[in-house]
């Protein structure tokens, strides 16, 4: 009889229950259909140059008559003086029939070309004014900023609750503390330290692997079935070997630019999603307790490496995942809750339609043989992927999901996610620059200082169902 498990969600504010993991031994001939023809793994050694200091932006507001060509004439002045706008927004005036325009661009009121364009605009506008910078809460702008949030764990990996299978095992608790410290000591850009896993840990991995593999070959999406053999070939995936996060991260970076980052425990939803915006996936490095190899009350490496990691080597899935992360930048707490639900119903428990067959791409399904089979049955309700609906949908934590969302493709899922993100009212928009690994902002903003992390003793250790495996 399958156990129903209440799991702590990867980030606070999301609930889950996982079942054991398992996976079929895939035919390595599938590797011939390799992703981007990747057949040999070469460590990624290029370190991007530090981005130049961001140039200061200025915001202008001016009013124009609602007549044909009025905006065109105004924009010609910016072109004439070599000013490139980063943002333009129009709003009907509340006082007249005119339109108000808000523009942002790099520059300062002390620059000669900015003074010139303002003087010329005064000749065709009813009013023009310089706006104050908008002050916004802190968010990571550069890759190194991830260090500010990576260790703000809500539950540390070494802090086990009384119902955890390893709670009374001092050897296991010591091991968890060692792995948590490795994550705490890690800094962005470092090579992820190699972990020497014990025979007991490898035995647990082996039992999960052998139980899950046959079901993955049958029910996993085509991308997962195609990519897992490449991880076996390039990253050391095997039933008797736990692969190293460093090897997987290097491989993923070559494929899609995604990387893994070790984390000591659970992060807030906001901080976890911030990582996705930079194509970073926060990954645990510990494994479930050997006494119950088919049960875990939290995310462990079986879930991370068998469920999540393979699909980050697929470009469309990687882009879709990053889209959820980018939507979190500048989002309100209410919007973060909606995004966390979208993540839950897609990256964790998503289904897709392939060749008129239902397949799984969510890691919560791909690492849980019990729910994977259930999700393919006639018992749950299957709805078309709609982030507007998924963002409002709550879900149970002690039973299998009664509702799943099915996407037509990762590209379709991404486009719908973009439309959902664009519906958010926010003071600015961002774009990820893959060359500098920074977030480019379109508006004139001032980012507040980062919020200092809470003391470790204050980290939540609630026994409530707020985590995942």
FENRAMO-V223468 format. One record per backbone hydrogen bond with DSSP energy under -0.5 kcal/mol. CO is the residue of the C=O (numbers start at 0). NH is the residue of the N-H. E is the energy in kcal/mol with one decimal. If there is no record, write none. Layout:
co = (CO CO)
nh = (NH NH)
e = (E E)
This chain:
co = (2 4 6 6 7 7 8 9 10 11 13 15 19 22 22 23 26 27 28 29 30 31 33 34 36 39 42 45 55 57 58 59 60 61 62 63 64 66 68 69 70 71 72 73 73 74 75 76 77 78 81 82 83 86 88 90 97 98 99 100 101 102 103 103 104 107 110 111 112 113 114 115 116 117 119 120 120 126 128 130 132 133 133 135 140 141 142 143 144 145 145 146 148 150 154 155 157 160 163 165 167 168 169 170 171 172 173 174 175 176 177 178 179 180 181 182 186 194 197 198 199 200 201 202 203 204 205 206 207 208 208 211 211 211 211 212 212 213 214 215 218 220 221 222 223 224 226 226 227 228 229 230 230 231 234 237 240 240 243 244 245 246 247 248 249 250 251 251 251 252 258 260 263 265 265 266 267 268 269 270 271 272 273 274 274 275 278 279 280 282 285 288 289 291 293 296 299 300 300 301 301 302 302 303 307 307 308 309 310 312 313 314 315 316 317 318 319 320 321 322 323 324 324 325 327 331 332 333 334 335 336 337 338 339 340 342 342 343 345 346 347 347 349 349 350 351 351 353 356 358 359 361 361 362 364 367 368 369 370 371 372 373 380 380 382 385 385 386 388 388 389 401 403 404 405 406 408 409 410 411 412 413 414 415 416 417 418 419 420 423 428 430 431 432 432 436 437 437 439 442 443 445 454 455 463 466 466 467 468)
nh = (4 6 15 466 466 467 467 266 13 268 8 6 368 212 213 25 29 30 31 32 33 33 36 37 38 41 44 47 106 104 130 102 128 100 125 98 66 69 72 73 74 75 76 76 77 78 79 80 82 81 83 84 105 103 101 99 92 63 90 61 88 59 85 86 57 110 114 115 116 117 118 119 120 121 122 123 124 62 60 58 134 135 445 447 438 144 145 146 147 148 149 150 151 152 265 158 159 163 166 168 169 172 173 174 175 176 177 178 179 180 181 182 183 184 185 185 189 196 201 202 203 204 205 206 207 208 209 210 211 22 212 22 23 214 215 23 216 217 218 219 359 224 225 226 227 228 229 230 231 232 233 234 236 235 243 240 237 242 247 248 249 250 251 252 253 254 255 256 257 256 280 282 156 153 154 11 271 272 273 274 275 276 277 277 279 278 258 281 260 262 300 291 292 294 19 7 303 304 305 305 306 306 307 308 310 311 311 312 313 314 317 318 319 320 321 322 323 324 325 326 327 327 328 328 330 335 336 337 338 339 340 341 342 343 344 345 347 348 349 362 363 364 360 361 406 353 358 356 353 351 220 364 365 366 367 371 372 373 374 375 375 376 382 403 405 388 389 390 391 392 392 380 382 350 384 352 412 413 414 415 416 417 418 419 420 421 422 422 423 425 441 439 433 436 437 142 432 439 430 444 133 135 457 458 465 8 15 298 299)
e = (-0.6 -0.7 -1.4 -1.6 -0.8 -9.9 -1.0 -1.2 -1.1 -0.6 -0.7 -3.8 -1.8 -9.8 -0.9 -0.9 -2.3 -1.4 -1.9 -2.1 -0.5 -1.1 -1.3 -2.1 -0.8 -0.6 -0.6 -0.6 -2.1 -1.8 -2.5 -2.4 -2.3 -3.2 -1.9 -2.5 -2.1 -1.7 -2.2 -1.7 -2.8 -1.6 -0.8 -0.9 -0.9 -2.0 -2.6 -1.6 -2.9 -1.6 -0.5 -0.6 -0.7 -2.1 -3.0 -3.3 -2.5 -2.5 -2.4 -2.2 -2.2 -2.7 -2.7 -1.4 -2.7 -2.0 -2.3 -2.3 -2.1 -2.1 -2.1 -2.2 -2.3 -1.6 -1.0 -1.7 -1.7 -1.7 -2.5 -0.5 -0.5 -0.5 -3.0 -2.7 -2.4 -1.5 -1.7 -1.5 -1.8 -1.3 -2.1 -0.5 -1.7 -1.8 -2.0 -1.4 -1.1 -2.3 -2.2 -1.5 -0.8 -2.4 -2.1 -2.1 -2.4 -2.0 -2.1 -2.2 -2.2 -2.1 -1.7 -1.7 -2.3 -2.1 -0.8 -0.6 -2.6 -1.0 -2.6 -2.3 -1.9 -2.2 -2.5 -2.0 -2.1 -2.9 -2.5 -1.5 -2.0 -1.8 -2.4 -2.5 -1.1 -0.7 -1.8 -9.9 -2.0 -1.0 -3.0 -2.1 -2.4 -2.2 -2.2 -2.1 -2.2 -0.6 -0.7 -1.6 -1.9 -2.1 -2.6 -2.1 -1.5 -0.6 -0.5 -1.5 -1.1 -0.7 -2.0 -2.8 -2.3 -2.0 -2.8 -2.2 -1.8 -1.5 -3.1 -1.2 -0.8 -0.5 -2.6 -2.9 -3.0 -3.8 -0.7 -1.6 -2.5 -2.4 -2.1 -1.4 -1.1 -1.5 -0.8 -1.2 -2.3 -2.0 -2.0 -0.6 -2.2 -1.6 -2.4 -1.5 -0.6 -1.6 -0.6 -2.1 -2.5 -2.9 -0.5 -1.6 -0.6 -1.3 -1.3 -2.7 -0.9 -0.8 -1.0 -1.5 -1.9 -0.5 -2.7 -2.6 -2.2 -2.7 -2.4 -1.9 -1.3 -1.5 -2.9 -1.7 -0.7 -1.0 -0.5 -1.1 -1.7 -2.4 -2.0 -1.6 -2.5 -2.7 -1.7 -2.2 -2.6 -2.2 -2.6 -1.0 -1.8 -1.6 -2.1 -2.6 -2.1 -0.9 -2.3 -2.0 -2.5 -0.6 -2.7 -1.1 -2.6 -2.7 -2.3 -1.0 -2.4 -1.4 -1.7 -2.4 -1.6 -1.8 -2.8 -0.7 -0.8 -1.7 -0.5 -2.5 -3.0 -0.7 -3.0 -2.3 -1.3 -0.7 -0.8 -3.4 -3.0 -2.2 -2.5 -2.4 -2.3 -2.4 -2.3 -2.0 -1.8 -2.5 -2.0 -1.9 -2.7 -2.7 -0.7 -0.8 -1.7 -0.6 -2.1 -3.3 -0.8 -1.8 -1.2 -0.9 -3.2 -0.6 -1.9 -1.1 -2.2 -2.5 -1.8 -1.5 -1.8 -5.2 -0.6 -2.7 -1.4)
